Amino acid sequence: MTDLPQIEKRLSVKGGTKEIILGTLAGWITKIITLTMRCQIHDPHQVYLMKEPFILCFWHGGLLPSTLAWDKLHFRPRDLACLTSSSKDGAIIASFMKVFQISSVRGSSSRRGVTALLELKKAIAAGLDVAITPDGPRGPANHFQAGAIKLAQLTGRPIVLLTVECSHAWRLSTWDSFCIPRPFSSIHIQLHAPISVPRRADDATIQSICENCQNILSQTPQPR
């Protein structure tokens, strides 16, 4: 995993030793359970052959199966940085992701939004793909917020939508119906055609792109 200390700044973010331990322990337990799972990828547009970084987007509820499948398939030779909340829960997720060799940018639309956007830009400049859950960290669920669009506009890099489906999973009673794949289940992820965002896109264009992305993510089968 690329060592990018500027991506993991702790300024103005919550979480300490307790969250790091919890996230790391959960990560290793999950990594062992992942050995029982089967993962498949459908990539008709050959996104894995792209030489430049892209902005990966998927719903917050599919965060876990997307991470597990991405790690197990090993189809991307480059590193990945994921936007996680600046809350204590975000600290747990960041430590969890580190087990899977995924860096974290701490921030959200409600806290450290501008700083997180700049750190994501630095990650892309360093050659990393970045992952964003456009309906996180607090919802509403399956609502595509404009953060990823603004990042694409700022960097000139395309958005790649990822949809995920699990053969068997538990659903938590959370705002996003968080999906936890069961042992021995199958995970299928699909990478959709890259979406470019004009640098000089006006508000109407940005809204149209948001709606298009939301429709693609919502109309494709989600983890069940």
N, CA, C and O of each residue as an XYZ file, in Angstrom:
896
protein
N       0.841     -1.192      0.000
C       0.000      0.000      0.000
C       0.876      1.242      0.000
O       1.806      1.342      0.799
N       0.592      2.183     -0.881
C       1.373      3.406     -0.953
C       1.291      4.180      0.344
O       0.206      4.354      0.901
N       2.430      4.646      0.829
C       2.475      5.412      2.070
C       2.185      6.870      1.753
O       3.047      7.589      1.246
N       0.958      7.304      2.056
C       0.573      8.679      1.794
C       0.114      9.317      3.100
O      -1.087      9.372      3.363
N       1.034      9.798      3.916
C       0.660     10.347      5.211
C      -0.302     11.510      5.105
O      -1.089     11.733      6.025
N      -0.267     12.264      4.007
C      -1.154     13.397      3.887
C      -2.606     12.958      3.718
O      -3.524     13.752      3.924
N      -2.814     11.696      3.342
C      -4.162     11.179      3.159
C      -4.788     10.791      4.495
O      -6.013     10.747      4.612
N      -3.972     10.510      5.496
C      -4.499      9.987      6.749
C      -4.312     10.973      7.903
O      -4.048     10.564      9.034
N      -4.446     12.253      7.622
C      -4.321     13.261      8.661
C      -5.403     13.063      9.723
O      -6.537     12.703      9.407
N      -5.042     13.300     10.977
C      -5.991     13.124     12.068
C      -6.552     14.453     12.577
O      -7.360     14.477     13.506
N      -6.116     15.559     11.960
C      -6.582     16.865     12.392
C      -8.098     16.967     12.224
O      -8.623     16.694     11.145
N      -8.791     17.354     13.278
C     -10.229     17.590     13.266
C     -11.045     16.333     12.991
O     -12.188     16.431     12.545
N     -10.486     15.167     13.246
C     -11.238     13.935     13.078
C     -11.300     13.205     14.412
O     -10.444     13.386     15.277
N     -12.328     12.378     14.560
C     -12.532     11.651     15.800
C     -12.011     10.227     15.674
O     -11.823      9.701     14.577
N     -11.783      9.618     16.844
C     -11.319      8.240     16.865
C      -9.920      8.123     17.426
O      -9.053      8.953     17.154
N      -9.707      7.065     18.226
C      -8.403      6.866     18.841
C      -8.023      5.412     18.851
O      -8.386      4.657     17.948
N      -7.284      5.012     19.884
C      -6.760      3.643     19.977
C      -7.867      2.598     19.974
O      -7.740      1.554     19.334
N      -8.951      2.876     20.687
C     -10.056      1.918     20.766
C     -10.625      1.624     19.379
O     -10.838      0.467     19.019
N     -10.864      2.673     18.612
C     -11.438      2.502     17.277
C     -10.461      1.796     16.336
O     -10.866      0.991     15.498
N      -9.177      2.105     16.483
C      -8.160      1.462     15.646
C      -8.113     -0.040     15.910
O      -8.032     -0.843     14.981
N      -8.164     -0.409     17.197
C      -8.135     -1.828     17.571
C      -9.371     -2.554     17.064
O      -9.274     -3.645     16.501
N     -10.549     -1.933     17.270
C     -11.800     -2.552     16.818
C     -11.808     -2.748     15.307
O     -12.163     -3.819     14.815
N     -11.413     -1.708     14.574
C     -11.420     -1.787     13.123
C     -10.429     -2.806     12.595
O     -10.735     -3.557     11.669
N      -9.228     -2.834     13.191
C      -8.205     -3.778     12.750
C      -8.616     -5.216     13.041
O      -8.443     -6.092     12.194
N      -9.160     -5.466     14.233
C      -9.613     -6.813     14.594
C     -10.731     -7.273     13.663
O     -10.715     -8.400     13.167
N     -11.705     -6.383     13.430
C     -12.813     -6.728     12.527
C     -12.298     -7.005     11.123
O     -12.808     -7.884     10.429
N     -11.283     -6.251     10.710
C     -10.720     -6.435      9.381
C     -10.097     -7.805      9.202
O     -10.334     -8.472      8.194
N      -9.299     -8.232     10.179
C      -8.631     -9.527     10.049
C      -9.605    -10.688     10.168
O      -9.448    -11.700      9.486
N     -10.612    -10.552     11.029
C     -11.627    -11.612     11.130
C     -12.373    -11.735      9.799
O     -12.620    -12.835      9.304
N     -12.723    -10.580      9.237
C     -13.443    -10.571      7.962
C     -12.582    -11.129      6.838
O     -13.075    -11.842      5.964
N     -11.300    -10.805      6.864
C     -10.396    -11.284      5.809
C     -10.312    -12.811      5.816
O     -10.231    -13.439      4.761
N     -10.333    -13.393      6.999
C     -10.308    -14.855      7.108
C     -11.616    -15.448      6.577
O     -11.609    -16.437      5.844
N     -12.750    -14.823      6.963
C     -14.053    -15.319      6.495
C     -14.166    -15.198      4.978
O     -14.817    -16.017      4.329
N     -13.527    -14.168      4.419
C     -13.584    -13.945      2.974
C     -13.026    -15.128      2.191
O     -13.393    -15.328      1.033
N     -12.142    -15.916      2.809
C     -11.557    -17.072      2.138
C     -12.619    -18.091      1.739
O     -12.393    -18.904      0.842
N     -13.785    -18.053      2.404
C     -14.857    -19.003      2.095
C     -15.766    -18.504      0.975
O     -16.635    -19.241      0.510
N     -15.573    -17.265      0.540
C     -16.493    -16.645     -0.415
C     -15.988    -16.760     -1.850
O     -14.789    -16.884     -2.099
N     -16.929    -16.716     -2.777
C     -16.607    -16.678     -4.197
C     -16.935    -15.280     -4.724
O     -18.000    -14.731     -4.441
N     -16.015    -14.723     -5.484
C     -16.209    -13.373     -6.017
C     -16.057    -13.387     -7.530
O     -15.190    -14.068     -8.078
N     -16.911    -12.626     -8.189
C     -16.865    -12.494     -9.638
C     -16.961    -11.025    -10.012
O     -17.550    -10.227     -9.282
N     -16.379    -10.672    -11.152
C     -16.453     -9.305    -11.633
C     -16.936     -9.301    -13.080
O     -16.515    -10.125    -13.892
N     -17.814     -8.371    -13.385
C     -18.269     -8.155    -14.754
C     -17.789     -6.767    -15.159
O     -18.245     -5.761    -14.617
N     -16.879     -6.723    -16.102
C     -16.249     -5.466    -16.499
C     -16.263     -5.334    -18.023
O     -15.214     -5.408    -18.664
N     -17.460     -5.136    -18.608
C     -17.576     -5.115    -20.071
C     -16.841     -3.959    -20.738
O     -16.520     -4.026    -21.924
N     -16.574     -2.900    -19.980
C     -15.902     -1.725    -20.543
C     -14.403     -1.715    -20.254
O     -13.714     -0.732    -20.528
N     -13.905     -2.828    -19.693
C     -12.476     -3.012    -19.423
C     -11.884     -1.841    -18.626
O     -10.843     -1.281    -18.969
N     -12.586     -1.507    -17.564
C     -12.125     -0.437    -16.681
C     -10.753     -0.769    -16.105
O      -9.933      0.121    -15.878
N     -10.510     -2.066    -15.870
C      -9.230     -2.471    -15.256
C      -8.032     -2.160    -16.139
O      -6.896     -2.179    -15.667
N      -8.274     -1.871    -17.426
C      -7.175     -1.547    -18.327
C      -6.869     -0.045    -18.371
O      -5.905      0.374    -19.013
N      -7.677      0.754    -17.697
C      -7.455      2.198    -17.703
C      -6.109      2.525    -17.049
O      -5.811      2.036    -15.960
N      -5.317      3.335    -17.702
C      -3.997      3.666    -17.186
C      -4.039      4.788    -16.151
O      -3.161      4.880    -15.293
N      -5.056      5.635    -16.234
C      -5.175      6.755    -15.305
C      -6.164      6.432    -14.185
O      -7.036      5.581    -14.364
N      -6.044      7.101    -13.030
C      -6.954      6.844    -11.902
C      -8.398      7.204    -12.247
O      -8.654      8.015    -13.137
N      -9.324      6.595    -11.536
C     -10.730      6.952    -11.685
C     -11.381      7.053    -10.312
O     -10.788      6.682     -9.299
N     -12.615      7.564    -10.295
C     -13.365      7.776     -9.055
C     -14.454      6.713     -8.974
O     -15.421      6.748     -9.736
N     -14.298      5.772     -8.054
C     -15.205      4.643     -7.911
C     -16.346      5.018     -6.961
O     -16.104      5.510     -5.860
N     -17.585      4.786     -7.389
C     -18.748      5.145     -6.566
C     -19.696      3.957     -6.415
O     -20.008      3.269     -7.387
N     -20.147      3.729     -5.185
C     -21.140      2.688     -4.901
C     -21.898      3.101     -3.660
O     -21.431      3.946     -2.895
N     -23.061      2.516     -3.452
C     -23.886      2.890     -2.302
C     -23.232      2.472     -0.986
O     -22.503      1.482     -0.928
N     -23.501      3.232      0.053
C     -22.912      2.998      1.375
C     -23.271      1.613      1.908
O     -22.449      0.961      2.550
N     -24.480      1.172      1.647
C     -24.915     -0.139      2.139
C     -24.124     -1.296      1.559
O     -24.077     -2.373      2.153
N     -23.497     -1.086      0.397
C     -22.710     -2.134     -0.239
C     -21.223     -1.995      0.006
O     -20.417     -2.603     -0.698
N     -20.846     -1.196      1.005
C     -19.430     -0.940      1.284
C     -18.649     -2.220      1.583
O     -17.566     -2.427      1.037
N     -19.185     -3.064      2.434
C     -18.456     -4.267      2.848
C     -18.283     -5.269      1.703
O     -17.151     -5.665      1.424
N     -19.359     -5.697      1.028
C     -19.145     -6.658     -0.061
C     -18.290     -6.092     -1.195
O     -17.538     -6.831     -1.830
N     -18.400     -4.791     -1.452
C     -17.572     -4.179     -2.500
C     -16.102     -4.257     -2.130
O     -15.260     -4.570     -2.972
N     -15.793     -3.973     -0.870
C     -14.408     -4.029     -0.396
C     -13.861     -5.451     -0.458
O     -12.734     -5.671     -0.903
N     -14.657     -6.406     -0.015
C     -14.207     -7.804      0.008
C     -13.937     -8.313     -1.400
O     -12.921     -8.961     -1.649
N     -14.847     -8.019     -2.319
C     -14.673     -8.491     -3.685
C     -13.485     -7.801     -4.343
O     -12.698     -8.445     -5.037
N     -13.353     -6.497     -4.129
C     -12.236     -5.741     -4.706
C     -10.897     -6.315     -4.246
O      -9.964     -6.454     -5.037
N     -10.816     -6.645     -2.964
C      -9.573     -7.175     -2.402
C      -9.277     -8.581     -2.917
O      -8.135     -8.896     -3.253
N     -10.298     -9.414     -2.979
C     -10.071    -10.817     -3.320
C      -9.768    -11.018     -4.797
O      -9.016    -11.924     -5.157
N     -10.343    -10.186     -5.650
C     -10.157    -10.377     -7.082
C      -8.783     -9.925     -7.556
O      -8.248    -10.461     -8.526
N      -8.211     -8.936     -6.870
C      -6.853     -8.459     -7.198
C      -6.708     -8.100     -8.672
O      -5.675     -8.375     -9.283
N      -7.732     -7.491     -9.237
C      -7.642     -7.168    -10.661
C      -7.075     -5.775    -10.897
O      -6.808     -5.400    -12.038
N      -6.888     -4.998     -9.814
C      -6.321     -3.666     -9.970
C      -4.918     -3.649     -9.381
O      -4.754     -3.891     -8.185
N      -3.898     -3.367    -10.197
C      -2.530     -3.356     -9.685
C      -2.220     -2.132     -8.841
O      -1.269     -2.158     -8.060
N      -3.003     -1.050     -8.975
C      -2.704      0.169     -8.240
C      -3.459      0.215     -6.919
O      -4.340     -0.603     -6.654
N      -3.093      1.188     -6.105
C      -3.705      1.342     -4.789
C      -5.033      2.093     -4.870
O      -5.359      2.726     -5.874
N      -5.774      1.998     -3.792
C      -7.086      2.619     -3.700
C      -7.190      3.401     -2.399
O      -6.750      2.928     -1.351
N      -7.770      4.597     -2.461
C      -8.042      5.394     -1.263
C      -9.542      5.574     -1.150
O     -10.215      5.849     -2.144
N     -10.070      5.423      0.052
C     -11.517      5.480      0.269
C     -11.879      6.657      1.171
O     -11.224      6.881      2.189
N     -12.909      7.404      0.805
C     -13.401      8.488      1.643
C     -14.223      7.897      2.780
O     -15.205      7.196      2.539
N     -13.823      8.180      4.027
C     -14.565      7.705      5.194
C     -14.899      8.873      6.099
O     -14.231      9.906      6.071
N     -15.924      8.706      6.891
C     -16.396      9.764      7.779
C     -15.324     10.182      8.779
O     -14.449      9.388      9.127
N     -15.395     11.436      9.242
C     -14.459     11.929     10.257
C     -14.936     11.594     11.667
O     -14.331     12.043     12.641
N     -16.016     10.810     11.794
C     -16.550     10.411     13.095
C     -15.772      9.218     13.647
O     -14.850      8.718     13.002
N     -16.150      8.765     14.852
C     -15.517      7.582     15.437
C     -15.805      6.339     14.610
O     -14.944      5.470     14.472
N     -17.021      6.250     14.056
C     -17.342      5.124     13.182
C     -16.427      5.128     11.961
O     -16.004      4.078     11.479
N     -16.128      6.338     11.469
C     -15.225      6.460     10.331
C     -13.829      5.974     10.659
O     -13.141      5.417      9.804
N     -13.403      6.188     11.921
C     -12.081      5.717     12.352
C     -12.021      4.194     12.353
O     -10.998      3.604     12.005
N     -13.124      3.563     12.746
C     -13.192      2.098     12.730
C     -13.104      1.598     11.291
O     -12.377      0.649     10.999
N     -13.853      2.246     10.391
C     -13.850      1.845      8.987
C     -12.469      2.047      8.368
O     -12.001      1.214      7.592
N     -11.818      3.165      8.719
C     -10.484      3.441      8.173
C      -9.491      2.361      8.585
O      -8.681      1.916      7.772
N      -9.552      1.935      9.851
C      -8.657      0.875     10.331
C      -9.000     -0.457      9.682
O      -8.115     -1.259      9.380
N     -10.295     -0.687      9.471
C     -10.751     -1.893      8.784
C     -10.185     -1.925      7.363
O      -9.663     -2.946      6.917
N     -10.294     -0.799      6.660
C      -9.826     -0.714      5.274
C      -8.319     -0.916      5.171
O      -7.823     -1.458      4.183
N      -7.602     -0.482      6.188
C      -6.146     -0.591      6.157
C      -5.706     -2.044      6.102
O      -4.678     -2.363      5.505
N      -6.489     -2.935      6.729
C      -6.186     -4.368      6.676
C      -6.217     -4.858      5.222
O      -5.474     -5.763      4.843
N      -7.087     -4.246      4.422
C      -7.234     -4.622      3.017
C      -6.369     -3.740      2.115
O      -6.575     -3.684      0.902
N      -5.399     -3.053      2.724
C      -4.437     -2.214      2.006
C      -5.131     -1.097      1.228
O      -4.749     -0.771      0.104
N      -6.155     -0.520      1.850
C      -6.870      0.624      1.271
C      -6.660      1.827      2.188
O      -6.979      1.774      3.376
N      -6.126      2.902      1.633
C      -5.912      4.121      2.413
C      -7.244      4.825      2.667
O      -8.239      4.529      2.006
N      -7.264      5.746      3.612
C      -8.492      6.466      3.943
C      -8.270      7.972      3.944
O      -7.254      8.471      4.428
N      -9.235      8.672      3.396
C      -9.318     10.123      3.496
C     -10.477     10.411      4.420
O     -11.612     10.033      4.130
N     -10.207     11.077      5.530
C     -11.229     11.298      6.547
C     -11.965     12.607      6.299
O     -11.356     13.676      6.298
N     -13.263     12.523      6.093
C     -14.066     13.718      5.892
C     -15.416     13.367      5.304
O     -15.666     12.208      4.974
N     -16.298     14.363      5.167
C     -17.623     14.158      4.608
C     -18.186     15.515      4.213
O     -17.530     16.545      4.365
N     -19.412     15.499      3.703
C     -20.046     16.758      3.318
C     -20.352     17.628      4.529
O     -20.484     18.845      4.402
N     -20.464     17.009      5.707
C     -20.814     17.763      6.909
C     -19.598     18.182      7.721
O     -19.663     19.183      8.434
N     -18.483     17.445      7.637
C     -17.284     17.774      8.397
C     -16.052     17.586      7.524
O     -15.900     16.547      6.881
N     -15.167     18.587      7.495
C     -13.921     18.541      6.748
C     -14.149     18.305      5.258
O     -13.305     17.704      4.594
N     -15.288     18.773      4.720
C     -15.613     18.512      3.331
C     -14.587     19.050      2.351
O     -14.144     18.326      1.459
N     -14.202     20.315      2.504
C     -13.238     20.924      1.587
C     -11.875     20.267      1.724
O     -11.212     19.984      0.727
N     -11.454     20.021      2.976
C     -10.160     19.377      3.214
C     -10.124     17.978      2.608
O      -9.135     17.590      1.987
N     -11.205     17.225      2.790
C     -11.271     15.871      2.232
C     -11.203     15.912      0.714
O     -10.549     15.070      0.099
N     -11.873     16.887      0.103
C     -11.862     17.010     -1.348
C     -10.449     17.256     -1.862
O     -10.041     16.677     -2.868
N      -9.708     18.109     -1.175
C      -8.335     18.404     -1.568
C      -7.424     17.192     -1.373
O      -6.529     16.950     -2.182
N      -7.654     16.427     -0.293
C      -6.838     15.241     -0.052
C      -7.138     14.148     -1.075
O      -6.241     13.405     -1.473
N      -8.398     14.050     -1.500
C      -8.751     13.103     -2.551
C      -8.075     13.498     -3.866
O      -7.618     12.644     -4.625
N      -8.021     14.800     -4.116
C      -7.338     15.295     -5.315
C      -5.857     14.914     -5.278
O      -5.288     14.520     -6.296
N      -5.230     15.035     -4.091
C      -3.827     14.653     -3.949
C      -3.644     13.157     -4.189
O      -2.665     12.737     -4.805
N      -4.585     12.362     -3.701
C      -4.499     10.910     -3.897
C      -4.545     10.563     -5.379
O      -3.780      9.721     -5.848
N      -5.438     11.209     -6.109
C      -5.549     10.962     -7.549
C      -4.271     11.406     -8.258
O      -3.783     10.721     -9.157
N      -3.728     12.564     -7.847
C      -2.484     13.056     -8.437
C      -1.333     12.089     -8.184
O      -0.392     12.015     -8.974
N      -1.412     11.342     -7.071
C      -0.371     10.363     -6.732
C      -0.567      9.040     -7.463
O       0.242      8.125     -7.313
N      -1.637      8.931     -8.255
C      -1.860      7.733     -9.051
C      -2.828      6.733     -8.458
O      -2.955      5.623     -8.976
N      -3.518      7.095     -7.378
C      -4.472      6.181     -6.750
C      -5.861      6.358     -7.337
O      -6.258      7.467     -7.695
N      -6.601      5.253     -7.436
C      -8.037      5.337     -7.644
C      -8.639      5.727     -6.294
O      -8.071      5.406     -5.251
N      -9.774      6.412     -6.305
C     -10.426      6.771     -5.045
C     -11.858      6.246     -5.043
O     -12.513      6.192     -6.084
N     -12.333      5.860     -3.865
C     -13.674      5.317     -3.729
C     -14.519      6.225     -2.851
O     -14.069      6.681     -1.799
N     -15.740      6.483     -3.286
C     -16.663      7.352     -2.564
C     -18.033      6.676     -2.516
O     -18.490      6.116     -3.512
N     -18.683      6.733     -1.352
C     -20.077      6.311     -1.255
C     -20.921      7.586     -1.325
O     -21.006      8.312     -0.334
N     -21.536      7.871     -2.452
C     -22.193      9.165     -2.667
C     -23.450      9.414     -1.842
O     -23.987     10.521     -1.855
N     -23.924      8.399     -1.125
C     -25.061      8.621     -0.235
C     -24.628      8.646      1.234
O     -25.471      8.717      2.128
N     -23.321      8.587      1.484
C     -22.814      8.587      2.859
C     -22.401      9.969      3.293
O     -22.390     10.897      2.483
N     -22.048     10.131      4.601
C     -22.050      9.057      5.602
C     -23.364      8.887      6.353
O     -23.511      7.958      7.148
N     -24.332      9.792      6.100
C     -25.565      9.732      6.878
C     -26.828      9.628      6.034
O     -27.932      9.613      6.578
N     -26.687      9.556      4.737
C     -27.848      9.444      3.880
C     -28.361     10.782      3.400
O     -27.688     11.798      3.572
N     -29.534     10.803      2.805
C     -30.468      9.673      2.676
C     -29.927      8.558      1.794
O     -29.142      8.785      0.873
N     -30.372      7.352      2.107
C     -29.886      6.180      1.394
C     -30.204      6.254     -0.088
O     -31.280      6.694     -0.491
N     -29.248      5.816     -0.886
C     -29.408      5.724     -2.339
C     -29.734      7.079     -2.981
O     -30.452      7.154     -3.978
N     -29.196      8.128     -2.392
C     -29.314      9.472     -2.973
C     -27.918      9.934     -3.364
O     -27.048     10.077     -2.506
N     -27.701     10.169     -4.647
C     -26.377     10.495     -5.164
C     -26.078     11.971     -4.931
O     -26.604     12.842     -5.625
N     -25.214     12.243     -3.931
C     -24.809     13.613     -3.646
C     -23.701     14.047     -4.610
O     -23.062     13.214     -5.253
N     -23.484     15.354     -4.698
C     -22.647     15.914     -5.766
C     -21.143     15.885     -5.487
O     -20.365     16.325     -6.333
N     -20.709     15.378     -4.325
C     -19.294     15.401     -3.984
C     -18.404     14.726     -5.016
O     -17.368     15.268     -5.400
N     -18.812     13.539     -5.465
C     -18.019     12.805     -6.454
C     -17.982     13.557     -7.779
O     -16.966     13.542     -8.476
N     -19.080     14.211     -8.127
C     -19.141     14.984     -9.371
C     -18.160     16.149     -9.307
O     -17.452     16.422    -10.276
N     -18.120     16.831     -8.171
C     -17.208     17.963     -8.005
C     -15.750     17.510     -8.079
O     -14.904     18.207     -8.639
N     -15.465     16.338     -7.508
C     -14.099     15.815     -7.560
C     -13.709     15.485     -9.003
O     -12.588     15.768     -9.428
N     -14.631     14.890     -9.745
C     -14.372     14.583    -11.150
C     -14.150     15.862    -11.948
O     -13.302     15.909    -12.839
N     -14.906     16.879    -11.627
C     -14.779     18.179    -12.284
C     -13.426     18.808    -11.970
O     -12.801     19.426    -12.832
N     -12.987     18.644    -10.736
C     -11.736     19.249    -10.276
C     -10.516     18.542    -10.842
O      -9.510     19.182    -11.146
N     -10.600     17.225    -10.984
C      -9.438     16.432    -11.388
C      -9.427     16.043    -12.868
O      -8.377     15.704    -13.415
N     -10.587     16.093    -13.508
C     -10.672     15.653    -14.885
C     -10.720     14.146    -15.042
O     -10.624     13.635    -16.157
N     -10.869     13.423    -13.930
C     -10.922     11.965    -13.963
C     -12.369     11.476    -13.996
O     -13.241     12.117    -13.411
N     -12.641     10.362    -14.661
C     -14.018      9.885    -14.803
C     -14.543      9.183    -13.551
O     -13.785      8.732    -12.692
N     -15.857      9.112    -13.489
C     -16.543      8.376    -12.427
C     -16.871      6.979    -12.957
O     -17.369      6.833    -14.073
N     -16.590      5.963    -12.156
C     -16.946      4.578    -12.496
C     -17.902      4.069    -11.426
O     -17.544      4.004    -10.250
N     -19.100      3.713    -11.824
C     -20.102      3.215    -10.885
C     -19.924      1.714    -10.684
O     -19.714      0.967    -11.640
N     -20.011      1.287     -9.435
C     -19.878     -0.126     -9.083
C     -21.162     -0.594     -8.413
O     -21.613      0.006     -7.437
N     -21.741     -1.647     -8.928
C     -22.906     -2.251     -8.291
C     -22.520     -3.638     -7.804
O     -21.681     -4.308     -8.406
N     -23.134     -4.057     -6.720
C     -22.750     -5.307     -6.068
C     -23.987     -6.116     -5.724
O     -25.033     -5.567     -5.378
N     -23.848     -7.426     -5.826
C     -24.935     -8.339     -5.502
C     -24.371     -9.527     -4.734
O     -23.344    -10.089     -5.113
N     -25.044     -9.904     -3.654
C     -24.609    -11.035     -2.825
C     -25.650    -12.146     -2.870
O     -26.854    -11.886     -2.867
N     -25.178    -13.374     -2.912
C     -26.117    -14.492     -2.931
C     -26.817    -14.645     -1.589
O     -28.009    -14.948     -1.535
N     -26.068    -14.434     -0.497
C     -26.642    -14.522      0.853
C     -25.971    -13.476      1.743
O     -24.745    -13.368      1.772
N     -26.783    -12.713      2.463
C     -26.221    -11.648      3.303
C     -27.178    -11.285      4.426
O     -28.386    -11.504      4.338
N     -26.609    -10.725      5.478
C     -27.421    -10.136      6.543
C     -27.590     -8.646      6.251
O     -26.709     -8.010      5.674
N     -28.735     -8.101      6.660
C     -28.991     -6.675      6.520
C     -29.199     -6.060      7.904
O     -30.062     -6.500      8.663
N     -28.407     -5.045      8.224
C     -28.554     -4.377      9.501
C     -29.713     -3.382      9.461
O     -30.090     -2.893      8.396
N     -30.266     -3.095     10.625
C     -31.363     -2.118     10.717
C     -30.785     -0.710     10.843
O     -31.007     -0.020     11.838
N     -30.049     -0.302      9.831
C     -29.421      1.012      9.799
C     -30.023      1.810      8.647
O     -30.772      1.272      7.831
N     -29.689      3.099      8.588
C     -30.270      3.965      7.552
C     -29.973      3.465      6.142
O     -30.754      3.701      5.220
N     -28.839      2.772      5.972
C     -28.441      2.303      4.643
C     -28.687      0.811      4.433
O     -28.303      0.258      3.402
N     -29.332      0.150      5.417
C     -29.530     -1.312      5.355
C     -28.213     -2.008      5.053
O     -28.115     -2.800      4.117
N     -27.192     -1.700      5.866
C     -25.824     -2.156      5.637
C     -25.768     -3.656      5.415
O     -26.340     -4.431      6.181
N     -25.077     -4.054      4.364
C     -25.032     -5.456      3.928
C     -23.783     -6.153      4.457
O     -22.672     -5.643      4.307
N     -23.968     -7.323      5.077
C     -22.859     -8.156      5.549
C     -22.962     -9.515      4.871
O     -23.851    -10.298      5.206
N     -22.081     -9.814      3.935
C     -22.135    -11.117      3.248
C     -21.931    -12.265      4.237
O     -21.113    -12.175      5.152
N     -22.668    -13.315      4.043
C     -22.521    -14.485      4.906
C     -21.358    -15.356      4.431
O     -21.004    -15.341      3.252
N     -20.763    -16.117      5.359
C     -19.711    -17.053      4.940
C     -20.225    -17.995      3.848
O     -21.391    -18.389      3.859
N     -19.355    -18.348      2.914
C     -19.648    -19.249      1.804
C     -20.633    -18.652      0.789
O     -21.171    -19.378     -0.047
N     -20.868    -17.351      0.856
C     -21.739    -16.710     -0.123
C     -20.942    -16.315     -1.359
O     -19.715    -16.401     -1.378
N     -21.662    -15.880     -2.388
C     -21.037    -15.405     -3.620
C     -21.281    -13.904     -3.757
O     -22.373    -13.412     -3.471
N     -20.256    -13.190     -4.196
C     -20.362    -11.752     -4.398
C     -20.080    -11.449     -5.860
O     -19.078    -11.897     -6.418
N     -20.963    -10.695     -6.464
C     -20.785    -10.319     -7.869
C     -20.756     -8.798     -7.953
O     -21.680     -8.129     -7.490
N     -19.701     -8.253     -8.538
C     -19.635     -6.815     -8.732
C     -19.562     -6.499    -10.224
O     -18.991     -7.251    -11.012
N     -20.153     -5.374    -10.582
C     -20.131     -4.928    -11.968
C     -19.599     -3.503    -12.040
O     -20.021     -2.635    -11.277
N     -18.677     -3.271    -12.953
C     -18.142     -1.941    -13.210
C     -18.809     -1.389    -14.465
O     -18.774     -2.017    -15.524
N     -19.410     -0.224    -14.340
C     -20.143      0.374    -15.452
C     -19.241      1.313    -16.255
O     -18.119      1.616    -15.851
N     -19.748      1.756    -17.381
C     -18.970      2.609    -18.285
C     -18.544      3.902    -17.587
O     -19.353      4.522    -16.897
N     -17.285      4.316    -17.758
C     -16.805      5.562    -17.143
C     -17.647      6.755    -17.589
O     -18.052      6.851    -18.747
N     -17.899      7.655    -16.650
C     -18.695      8.852    -16.911
C     -17.801     10.084    -16.733
O     -17.265     10.313    -15.649
N     -17.646     10.856    -17.773
C     -16.824     12.064    -17.719
C     -17.670     13.266    -17.309
O     -18.848     13.360    -17.652
N     -17.055     14.169    -16.578
C     -17.726     15.388    -16.126
C     -16.979     16.595    -16.689
O     -15.792     16.761    -16.406
N     -17.639     17.434    -17.472
C     -16.972     18.625    -18.016
C     -16.467     19.534    -16.905
O     -17.165     19.748    -15.914
N     -15.272     20.066    -17.058
C     -14.692     20.944    -16.037
C     -15.536     22.195    -15.819
O     -15.584     22.726    -14.710
N     -16.196     22.665    -16.866
C     -17.000     23.882    -16.767
C     -18.495     23.568    -16.688
O     -19.328     24.384    -17.082
N     -18.825     22.390    -16.181
C     -20.232     21.997    -16.082
C     -20.997     22.944    -15.172
O     -20.529     23.284    -14.086
N     -22.182     23.371    -15.617
C     -23.002     24.252    -14.794
C     -23.847     23.415    -13.833
O     -23.803     22.185    -13.864
N     -24.613     24.095    -12.982
C     -25.405     23.402    -11.957
C     -26.398     22.418    -12.575
O     -26.608     21.328    -12.044
N     -27.004     22.804    -13.694
C     -27.991     21.937    -14.338
C     -27.338     20.652    -14.859
O     -27.908     19.565    -14.759
N     -26.132     20.800    -15.418
C     -25.413     19.623    -15.926
C     -25.010     18.700    -14.788
O     -25.139     17.480    -14.890
N     -24.520     19.293    -13.696
C     -24.126     18.494    -12.536
C     -25.321     17.736    -11.975
O     -25.207     16.559    -11.631
N     -26.470     18.410    -11.881
C     -27.681     17.763    -11.376
C     -28.096     16.619    -12.289
O     -28.527     15.568    -11.814
N     -27.970     16.816    -13.589
C     -28.335     15.781    -14.550
C     -27.426     14.555    -14.410
O     -27.892     13.418    -14.484
N     -26.126     14.795    -14.208
C     -25.184     13.684    -14.041
C     -25.480     12.937    -12.745
O     -25.424     11.708    -12.708
N     -25.792     13.672    -11.689
C     -26.153     13.050    -10.405
C     -27.359     12.130    -10.579
O     -27.365     11.002    -10.085
N     -28.358     12.608    -11.271
C     -29.573     11.827    -11.471
C     -29.295     10.587    -12.309
O     -29.850      9.519    -12.052
N     -28.436     10.732    -13.313
C     -28.081      9.590    -14.153
C     -27.340      8.525    -13.340
O     -27.633      7.334    -13.446
N     -26.379      8.968    -12.531
C     -25.629      8.027    -11.689
C     -26.547      7.346    -10.685
O     -26.430      6.143    -10.451
N     -27.454      8.104    -10.094
C     -28.381      7.547     -9.116
C     -29.272      6.492     -9.764
O     -29.540      5.449     -9.166
N     -29.726      6.760    -10.976
C     -30.588      5.802    -11.675
C     -29.848      4.505    -11.977
O     -30.405      3.418    -11.822
N     -28.597      4.619    -12.407
C     -27.812      3.417    -12.732
C     -27.592      2.572    -11.489
O     -27.774      1.356    -11.528
N     -27.199      3.207    -10.374
C     -26.945      2.467     -9.148
C     -28.209      1.871     -8.557
O     -28.169      0.799     -7.953
N     -29.332      2.559     -8.726
C     -30.589      2.117     -8.106
C     -31.313      1.068     -8.913
O     -32.035      0.251     -8.341
N     -31.147      1.061    -10.228
C     -31.863      0.128    -11.081
C     -31.171     -1.217    -11.192
O     -31.760     -2.183    -11.676
N     -29.927     -1.286    -10.749
C     -29.191     -2.546    -10.785
C     -29.423     -3.287     -9.477
O     -29.460     -2.650     -8.425
N     -29.584     -4.636     -9.500
C     -29.806     -5.390     -8.262
C     -28.772     -5.075     -7.189
O     -27.572     -5.049     -7.461
N     -29.237     -4.839     -5.986
C     -28.384     -4.529     -4.862
C     -28.187     -5.771     -3.976
O     -28.889     -6.767     -4.149
N     -27.240     -5.718     -3.033
C     -27.030     -6.860     -2.145
C     -28.312     -7.291     -1.464
O     -29.088     -6.438     -1.034
N     -28.558     -8.572     -1.353
C     -29.806     -9.024     -0.739
C     -29.513    -10.003      0.393
O     -30.438    -10.498      1.036
